[in-house]
Amino acid sequence: MSESPNTPLWVWGLLVAAVCGVSSAGALFQHVDAVPPLLRASWRLQLTSLVLAPFFIYQWRKQDGITKARMFERNTLLIITASGCALALHFGSWVASLDATSLTHSLLFVTAHPLIIIVGMALLSAFYIGYRQPSRLEILGAVVGFSGAAITLLDQGHQQGEHTVTLWGDALAFFGAIFVVGYIVSGRVLREWMPIFLYAFPVTLLASLLLIPASMAVEPEFTTFGVIGWTDAEFFPWFLALALIAGLLGHTGLNTCLRYISPLVVSTSVTLEPLLGSLIGWAFFGSGVPGKWTWVGGPILVVGVLLVIYGGVAIENTNNQTHSATGVE
């Protein structure tokens, strides 16, 4: 739905709060870096699953038999599984990047997934006849975005707070962006008929469970903290904040806003995450100030993402006008 003069004022307030909530996750994750990253990601998703569970139960009880039966169809279960794996890989890579590079670099690279989608579209259109090719504006956006990313890499070795910019850390964040594309694509397929919490709860729970054996296998500190170490008084407030502020308020809030405001406005607002996240980290956790090349390349990367978003919306609007003109619905 597009925004209109009748859009309730509270929706705009929720949009601001949701974008700030999403943006706070990186700083909060980085603050509890005593916990190994894969386990940290699992804890966040475990607690988020608990927060989502009541909403899942509520929506499940409201569904008719057809929707409930469709939840257990083979294709549905396969897509949910794929989405859970993608979400686990996304969080695992991204949280690990927060330990290996600066907060700003991690946020810039992990939010670059629109650029990756354009590359994927270009590859698929080259091999599959009829698959939509990226528009000129989308291609321009990808070129601009990747150019900005390349410029930020000149800050390798720069110290931002207690973290140093590294190529490996930036690569981990970029992998996180690649993996989240799988989560987004799966969500678009299932959310055509599946209510938000019926999708979010099982995917989040599965991702949290997958990260446990991964942490056991590669993180020696796992035994020190344990599977549900987030229940410890030292960690509980921070992971509750991640679940409620970044998870429920942030992601669920953005989904709620989409009922009243156009996706273009919401997507554009989310591109502020690297800036807001860096400000939150600097103001509350002493994460430091980015290097000069990040100040140059970061905005260019964001502009590239915005061009991709606007290019996609332009294509969608053109297709909608064509369908209306031809009577195709």
C-alpha positions as a Markdown table, in Angstrom:
| # | Residue | x | y | z |
|---|---|---|---|---|
| 1 | Met | 0.0 | 0.0 | 0.0 |
| 2 | Ser | 1.2 | 3.5 | -0.8 |
| 3 | Glu | 1.3 | 6.2 | 1.8 |
| 4 | Ser | -1.5 | 8.8 | 1.7 |
| 5 | Pro | -2.5 | 11.9 | 3.6 |
| 6 | Asn | -4.6 | 9.6 | 5.7 |
| 7 | Thr | -1.7 | 7.5 | 6.9 |
| 8 | Pro | -1.9 | 7.6 | 10.7 |
| 9 | Leu | 0.7 | 9.7 | 12.4 |
| 10 | Trp | 1.7 | 6.7 | 14.6 |
| 11 | Val | 2.9 | 4.8 | 11.5 |
| 12 | Trp | 5.6 | 7.4 | 10.8 |
| 13 | Gly | 6.6 | 7.3 | 14.5 |
| 14 | Leu | 6.8 | 3.5 | 14.2 |
| 15 | Leu | 8.9 | 3.7 | 11.1 |
| 16 | Val | 11.4 | 6.0 | 12.8 |
| 17 | Ala | 11.5 | 3.7 | 15.9 |
| 18 | Ala | 11.8 | 0.5 | 13.7 |
| 19 | Val | 14.7 | 1.8 | 11.7 |
| 20 | Cys | 16.5 | 2.9 | 14.9 |
| 21 | Gly | 15.7 | -0.5 | 16.4 |
| 22 | Val | 17.1 | -2.4 | 13.4 |
| 23 | Ser | 20.2 | -0.1 | 13.4 |
| 24 | Ser | 20.9 | -0.8 | 17.1 |
| 25 | Ala | 21.7 | -4.5 | 16.5 |
| 26 | Gly | 25.3 | -4.1 | 15.4 |
| 27 | Ala | 26.3 | -2.0 | 18.4 |
| 28 | Leu | 24.5 | -4.3 | 20.8 |
| 29 | Phe | 26.1 | -7.4 | 19.3 |
| 30 | Gln | 29.5 | -5.8 | 19.4 |
| 31 | His | 29.1 | -4.8 | 23.0 |
| 32 | Val | 28.8 | -8.5 | 24.2 |
| 33 | Asp | 31.8 | -9.7 | 22.2 |
| 34 | Ala | 33.1 | -11.8 | 25.1 |
| 35 | Val | 30.7 | -14.5 | 23.8 |
| 36 | Pro | 31.9 | -16.2 | 20.6 |
| 37 | Pro | 30.0 | -15.0 | 17.5 |
| 38 | Leu | 28.1 | -18.1 | 16.4 |
| 39 | Leu | 26.9 | -18.7 | 19.9 |
| 40 | Arg | 26.0 | -15.0 | 20.2 |
| 41 | Ala | 24.0 | -15.2 | 17.0 |
| 42 | Ser | 22.2 | -18.4 | 18.3 |
| 43 | Trp | 21.3 | -16.7 | 21.6 |
| 44 | Arg | 19.8 | -13.7 | 19.8 |
| 45 | Leu | 17.7 | -15.9 | 17.6 |
| 46 | Gln | 16.7 | -18.2 | 20.6 |
| 47 | Leu | 15.4 | -15.2 | 22.5 |
| 48 | Thr | 13.7 | -13.8 | 19.4 |
| 49 | Ser | 12.0 | -17.1 | 18.9 |
| 50 | Leu | 10.6 | -17.0 | 22.4 |
| 51 | Val | 9.3 | -13.5 | 21.8 |
| 52 | Leu | 7.7 | -14.5 | 18.5 |
| 53 | Ala | 6.1 | -17.7 | 19.9 |
| 54 | Pro | 2.9 | -16.1 | 21.4 |
| 55 | Phe | 2.3 | -14.3 | 18.2 |
| 56 | Phe | 2.8 | -17.5 | 16.2 |
| 57 | Ile | 0.3 | -19.3 | 18.4 |
| 58 | Tyr | -2.2 | -16.5 | 18.1 |
| 59 | Gln | -2.0 | -16.4 | 14.3 |
| 60 | Trp | -2.0 | -20.2 | 14.1 |
| 61 | Arg | -5.3 | -20.5 | 16.0 |
| 62 | Lys | -6.9 | -18.0 | 13.6 |
| 63 | Gln | -6.0 | -19.9 | 10.4 |
| 64 | Asp | -8.4 | -22.1 | 8.5 |
| 65 | Gly | -7.7 | -25.8 | 7.8 |
| 66 | Ile | -6.4 | -25.1 | 4.3 |
| 67 | Thr | -3.7 | -22.7 | 5.5 |
| 68 | Lys | -2.7 | -25.1 | 8.3 |
| 69 | Ala | -2.5 | -28.0 | 5.9 |
| 70 | Arg | -0.4 | -25.9 | 3.4 |
| 71 | Met | 2.1 | -25.2 | 6.2 |
| 72 | Phe | 3.0 | -28.9 | 6.2 |
| 73 | Glu | 3.3 | -29.4 | 2.4 |
| 74 | Arg | 6.6 | -30.6 | 1.2 |
| 75 | Asn | 7.5 | -27.4 | -0.8 |
| 76 | Thr | 6.6 | -25.2 | 2.2 |
| 77 | Leu | 8.8 | -27.2 | 4.6 |
| 78 | Leu | 11.7 | -27.2 | 2.1 |
| 79 | Ile | 11.5 | -23.4 | 1.7 |
| 80 | Ile | 11.2 | -22.9 | 5.4 |
| 81 | Thr | 14.3 | -25.1 | 5.9 |
| 82 | Ala | 16.2 | -23.2 | 3.2 |
| 83 | Ser | 15.2 | -19.9 | 4.8 |
| 84 | Gly | 16.3 | -21.1 | 8.2 |
| 85 | Cys | 19.7 | -22.2 | 6.9 |
| 86 | Ala | 20.1 | -18.9 | 5.1 |
| 87 | Leu | 19.2 | -16.9 | 8.2 |
| 88 | Ala | 21.7 | -18.9 | 10.3 |
| 89 | Leu | 24.5 | -18.3 | 7.8 |
| 90 | His | 23.6 | -14.6 | 7.6 |
| 91 | Phe | 23.7 | -14.1 | 11.3 |
| 92 | Gly | 26.7 | -16.3 | 11.8 |
| 93 | Ser | 28.7 | -14.4 | 9.2 |
| 94 | Trp | 27.6 | -11.0 | 10.2 |
| 95 | Val | 28.1 | -11.3 | 13.9 |
| 96 | Ala | 31.6 | -12.8 | 13.2 |
| 97 | Ser | 32.3 | -9.8 | 11.1 |
| 98 | Leu | 31.5 | -7.5 | 14.0 |
| 99 | Asp | 34.5 | -9.0 | 15.8 |
| 100 | Ala | 36.8 | -8.8 | 12.8 |
| 101 | Thr | 36.2 | -5.3 | 11.4 |
| 102 | Ser | 34.7 | -1.9 | 12.4 |
| 103 | Leu | 31.0 | -1.4 | 13.2 |
| 104 | Thr | 30.6 | 0.9 | 10.3 |
| 105 | His | 32.2 | -1.4 | 7.8 |
| 106 | Ser | 30.2 | -4.3 | 9.0 |
| 107 | Leu | 26.9 | -2.4 | 8.7 |
| 108 | Leu | 27.8 | -1.0 | 5.2 |
| 109 | Phe | 28.7 | -4.4 | 3.7 |
| 110 | Val | 25.9 | -6.4 | 5.3 |
| 111 | Thr | 23.2 | -4.0 | 4.1 |
| 112 | Ala | 24.6 | -4.2 | 0.5 |
| 113 | His | 22.3 | -7.1 | -0.4 |
| 114 | Pro | 20.3 | -5.2 | -3.1 |
| 115 | Leu | 23.6 | -5.0 | -5.1 |
| 116 | Ile | 24.0 | -8.8 | -4.8 |
| 117 | Ile | 20.4 | -9.3 | -6.0 |
| 118 | Ile | 21.2 | -7.3 | -9.2 |
| 119 | Val | 24.3 | -9.5 | -9.9 |
| 120 | Gly | 22.1 | -12.6 | -9.4 |
| 121 | Met | 19.5 | -11.2 | -11.7 |
| 122 | Ala | 22.1 | -10.5 | -14.4 |
| 123 | Leu | 23.5 | -14.1 | -14.1 |
| 124 | Leu | 20.0 | -15.7 | -14.1 |
| 125 | Ser | 18.8 | -13.6 | -17.1 |
| 126 | Ala | 21.9 | -14.8 | -19.0 |
| 127 | Phe | 21.0 | -18.5 | -18.6 |
| 128 | Tyr | 17.2 | -18.4 | -18.4 |
| 129 | Ile | 15.2 | -17.0 | -21.3 |
| 130 | Gly | 12.4 | -14.8 | -20.0 |
| 131 | Tyr | 14.0 | -13.9 | -16.7 |
| 132 | Arg | 14.0 | -10.2 | -16.2 |
| 133 | Gln | 17.3 | -8.4 | -16.9 |
| 134 | Pro | 18.4 | -5.6 | -14.5 |
| 135 | Ser | 17.4 | -2.1 | -15.8 |
| 136 | Arg | 20.0 | 0.5 | -16.7 |
| 137 | Leu | 19.3 | 2.3 | -13.4 |
| 138 | Glu | 19.8 | -0.9 | -11.4 |
| 139 | Ile | 23.0 | -1.7 | -13.2 |
| 140 | Leu | 24.2 | 1.9 | -12.6 |
| 141 | Gly | 23.3 | 1.5 | -9.0 |
| 142 | Ala | 25.3 | -1.8 | -8.7 |
| 143 | Val | 28.3 | -0.2 | -10.3 |
| 144 | Val | 28.2 | 2.9 | -8.1 |
| 145 | Gly | 27.6 | 0.7 | -5.0 |
| 146 | Phe | 30.5 | -1.7 | -5.6 |
| 147 | Ser | 32.7 | 1.3 | -6.4 |
| 148 | Gly | 31.8 | 2.8 | -3.1 |
| 149 | Ala | 32.6 | -0.5 | -1.3 |
| 150 | Ala | 36.0 | -0.6 | -3.1 |
| 151 | Ile | 36.8 | 2.9 | -1.8 |
| 152 | Thr | 36.0 | 2.0 | 1.8 |
| 153 | Leu | 38.5 | -0.9 | 1.6 |
| 154 | Leu | 41.2 | 1.7 | 1.4 |
| 155 | Asp | 40.7 | 2.1 | 5.2 |
| 156 | Gln | 42.1 | -1.4 | 5.9 |
| 157 | Gly | 44.0 | -1.2 | 9.2 |
| 158 | His | 42.2 | 1.9 | 10.5 |
| 159 | Gln | 41.3 | 1.7 | 14.1 |
| 160 | Gln | 37.6 | 2.5 | 15.0 |
| 161 | Gly | 37.2 | 2.3 | 18.7 |
| 162 | Glu | 38.4 | -1.2 | 19.8 |
| 163 | His | 38.1 | -2.7 | 16.4 |
| 164 | Thr | 40.3 | -2.6 | 13.3 |
| 165 | Val | 39.1 | -2.6 | 9.7 |
| 166 | Thr | 40.2 | -5.8 | 8.0 |
| 167 | Leu | 39.5 | -7.3 | 4.6 |
| 168 | Trp | 38.4 | -10.6 | 6.3 |
| 169 | Gly | 35.9 | -8.8 | 8.5 |
| 170 | Asp | 34.5 | -6.9 | 5.6 |
| 171 | Ala | 34.3 | -10.1 | 3.6 |
| 172 | Leu | 32.4 | -11.8 | 6.4 |
| 173 | Ala | 29.8 | -9.0 | 6.4 |
| 174 | Phe | 29.5 | -9.2 | 2.7 |
| 175 | Phe | 28.9 | -13.0 | 3.0 |
| 176 | Gly | 26.2 | -12.1 | 5.5 |
| 177 | Ala | 24.6 | -9.9 | 2.8 |
| 178 | Ile | 24.8 | -12.8 | 0.3 |
| 179 | Phe | 23.1 | -15.2 | 2.6 |
| 180 | Val | 20.3 | -12.9 | 3.6 |
| 181 | Val | 19.2 | -12.8 | 0.0 |
| 182 | Gly | 18.2 | -16.5 | 0.4 |
| 183 | Tyr | 16.1 | -15.5 | 3.5 |
| 184 | Ile | 14.5 | -12.6 | 1.6 |
| 185 | Val | 13.7 | -14.6 | -1.5 |
| 186 | Ser | 12.2 | -17.4 | 0.6 |
| 187 | Gly | 10.1 | -14.9 | 2.5 |
| 188 | Arg | 8.7 | -13.4 | -0.7 |
| 189 | Val | 7.6 | -16.8 | -1.9 |
| 190 | Leu | 5.9 | -17.8 | 1.4 |
| 191 | Arg | 4.6 | -14.4 | 2.5 |
| 192 | Glu | 2.3 | -14.4 | -0.5 |
| 193 | Trp | -0.1 | -16.5 | 1.5 |
| 194 | Met | 1.6 | -17.1 | 4.9 |
| 195 | Pro | 1.0 | -14.6 | 7.8 |
| 196 | Ile | 4.2 | -13.0 | 9.1 |
| 197 | Phe | 4.5 | -14.8 | 12.4 |
| 198 | Leu | 3.8 | -18.2 | 10.9 |
| 199 | Tyr | 6.8 | -17.6 | 8.7 |
| 200 | Ala | 9.1 | -15.8 | 11.1 |
| 201 | Phe | 8.8 | -18.1 | 14.1 |
| 202 | Pro | 9.8 | -21.5 | 12.6 |
| 203 | Val | 12.5 | -19.9 | 10.4 |
| 204 | Thr | 14.0 | -18.0 | 13.4 |
| 205 | Leu | 13.8 | -21.1 | 15.7 |
| 206 | Leu | 15.4 | -23.3 | 13.1 |
| 207 | Ala | 18.3 | -20.8 | 12.5 |
| 208 | Ser | 18.9 | -20.6 | 16.3 |
| 209 | Leu | 19.1 | -24.4 | 16.5 |
| 210 | Leu | 21.4 | -24.8 | 13.5 |
| 211 | Leu | 23.9 | -22.4 | 15.0 |
| 212 | Ile | 24.3 | -24.4 | 18.2 |
| 213 | Pro | 26.2 | -27.4 | 16.7 |
| 214 | Ala | 28.1 | -25.0 | 14.5 |
| 215 | Ser | 29.3 | -23.2 | 17.6 |
| 216 | Met | 30.1 | -26.4 | 19.3 |
| 217 | Ala | 32.3 | -27.5 | 16.4 |
| 218 | Val | 34.4 | -24.4 | 15.8 |
| 219 | Glu | 34.2 | -22.3 | 19.0 |
| 220 | Pro | 36.3 | -23.7 | 21.9 |
| 221 | Glu | 34.6 | -21.2 | 24.3 |
| 222 | Phe | 31.2 | -22.8 | 23.7 |
| 223 | Thr | 31.4 | -24.9 | 26.9 |
| 224 | Thr | 32.2 | -21.8 | 29.0 |
| 225 | Phe | 28.9 | -20.2 | 28.1 |
| 226 | Gly | 26.6 | -23.0 | 27.2 |
| 227 | Val | 23.6 | -23.4 | 24.9 |
| 228 | Ile | 21.3 | -21.0 | 26.8 |
| 229 | Gly | 23.9 | -18.8 | 28.5 |
| 230 | Trp | 21.8 | -15.7 | 27.6 |
| 231 | Thr | 19.8 | -16.5 | 30.8 |
| 232 | Asp | 22.8 | -15.3 | 32.8 |
| 233 | Ala | 22.2 | -12.0 | 34.5 |
| 234 | Glu | 25.3 | -10.5 | 32.8 |
| 235 | Phe | 24.0 | -11.2 | 29.3 |
| 236 | Phe | 20.2 | -11.3 | 29.6 |
| 237 | Pro | 19.5 | -7.5 | 29.4 |
| 238 | Trp | 21.6 | -7.2 | 26.2 |
| 239 | Phe | 20.0 | -10.1 | 24.4 |
| 240 | Leu | 16.6 | -9.1 | 25.5 |
| 241 | Ala | 17.2 | -5.7 | 24.0 |
| 242 | Leu | 18.4 | -7.4 | 20.8 |
| 243 | Ala | 15.2 | -9.5 | 20.7 |
| 244 | Leu | 12.7 | -6.7 | 21.6 |
| 245 | Ile | 14.4 | -3.6 | 20.1 |
| 246 | Ala | 16.2 | -5.0 | 17.0 |
| 247 | Gly | 13.9 | -8.0 | 16.4 |
| 248 | Leu | 10.3 | -7.2 | 17.5 |
| 249 | Leu | 10.3 | -3.4 | 17.2 |
| 250 | Gly | 12.7 | -3.3 | 14.3 |
| 251 | His | 11.8 | -6.1 | 11.9 |
| 252 | Thr | 8.2 | -6.6 | 12.9 |
| 253 | Gly | 7.7 | -2.8 | 13.0 |
| 254 | Leu | 9.0 | -2.4 | 9.4 |
| 255 | Asn | 6.6 | -5.2 | 8.3 |
| 256 | Thr | 3.7 | -3.4 | 10.0 |
| 257 | Cys | 4.7 | -0.1 | 8.3 |
| 258 | Leu | 4.5 | -1.8 | 4.9 |
| 259 | Arg | 0.7 | -2.1 | 5.4 |
| 260 | Tyr | 0.4 | 1.7 | 5.4 |
| 261 | Ile | 3.5 | 3.1 | 3.6 |
| 262 | Ser | 5.0 | 2.3 | 0.2 |
| 263 | Pro | 7.9 | -0.3 | 0.1 |
| 264 | Leu | 10.0 | 2.4 | -1.5 |
| 265 | Val | 9.8 | 4.7 | 1.6 |
| 266 | Val | 10.5 | 1.8 | 3.9 |
| 267 | Ser | 13.4 | 0.5 | 1.8 |
| 268 | Thr | 14.9 | 4.0 | 1.5 |
| 269 | Ser | 14.6 | 4.4 | 5.3 |
| 270 | Val | 16.5 | 1.2 | 6.0 |
| 271 | Thr | 19.5 | 2.4 | 4.0 |
| 272 | Leu | 20.1 | 4.7 | 7.0 |
| 273 | Glu | 21.1 | 1.7 | 9.1 |
| 274 | Pro | 24.9 | 2.1 | 8.6 |
| 275 | Leu | 24.7 | 5.8 | 9.6 |
| 276 | Leu | 22.3 | 5.3 | 12.5 |
| 277 | Gly | 24.0 | 2.2 | 13.7 |
| 278 | Ser | 27.4 | 3.9 | 13.7 |
| 279 | Leu | 25.9 | 6.9 | 15.6 |
| 280 | Ile | 24.4 | 4.5 | 18.2 |
| 281 | Gly | 27.7 | 2.7 | 18.6 |
| 282 | Trp | 29.6 | 6.0 | 19.0 |
| 283 | Ala | 27.2 | 7.6 | 21.4 |
| 284 | Phe | 26.5 | 4.6 | 23.7 |
| 285 | Phe | 29.3 | 2.2 | 23.3 |
| 286 | Gly | 32.4 | 4.2 | 22.3 |
| 287 | Ser | 32.8 | 2.4 | 18.9 |
| 288 | Gly | 34.8 | 5.3 | 17.5 |
| 289 | Val | 34.7 | 7.3 | 14.3 |
| 290 | Pro | 35.1 | 5.8 | 10.8 |
| 291 | Gly | 38.2 | 6.5 | 8.7 |
| 292 | Lys | 38.4 | 9.1 | 5.9 |
| 293 | Trp | 37.9 | 6.6 | 3.1 |
| 294 | Thr | 34.8 | 5.2 | 4.7 |
| 295 | Trp | 33.4 | 8.7 | 4.9 |
| 296 | Val | 34.0 | 8.9 | 1.1 |
| 297 | Gly | 33.1 | 5.4 | 0.0 |
| 298 | Gly | 30.2 | 4.7 | 2.5 |
| 299 | Pro | 27.8 | 7.3 | 1.1 |
| 300 | Ile | 28.6 | 6.3 | -2.5 |
| 301 | Leu | 27.8 | 2.7 | -1.5 |
| 302 | Val | 24.5 | 3.8 | 0.0 |
| 303 | Val | 23.7 | 5.9 | -3.1 |
| 304 | Gly | 24.3 | 2.8 | -5.2 |
| 305 | Val | 21.8 | 0.8 | -3.1 |
| 306 | Leu | 19.2 | 3.6 | -3.4 |
| 307 | Leu | 19.6 | 3.6 | -7.2 |
| 308 | Val | 19.0 | -0.1 | -7.2 |
| 309 | Ile | 15.9 | 0.3 | -5.1 |
| 310 | Tyr | 14.5 | 3.1 | -7.2 |
| 311 | Gly | 15.3 | 1.2 | -10.4 |
| 312 | Gly | 13.4 | -1.8 | -9.2 |
| 313 | Val | 10.4 | 0.3 | -8.2 |
| 314 | Ala | 10.4 | 2.0 | -11.6 |
| 315 | Ile | 10.3 | -1.4 | -13.4 |
| 316 | Glu | 7.4 | -2.5 | -11.1 |
| 317 | Asn | 5.4 | 0.6 | -11.7 |
| 318 | Thr | 5.9 | 0.3 | -15.5 |
| 319 | Asn | 4.7 | -3.3 | -15.4 |
| 320 | Asn | 1.7 | -2.4 | -13.3 |
| 321 | Gln | 0.8 | 0.4 | -15.8 |
| 322 | Thr | 1.2 | -2.1 | -18.7 |
| 323 | His | -1.1 | -4.6 | -16.9 |
| 324 | Ser | -3.7 | -2.0 | -16.3 |
| 325 | Ala | -3.6 | -0.8 | -19.9 |
| 326 | Thr | -4.0 | -4.3 | -21.3 |
| 327 | Gly | -6.5 | -5.4 | -18.7 |
| 328 | Val | -4.2 | -8.0 | -17.3 |
| 329 | Glu | -4.4 | -8.6 | -13.5 |
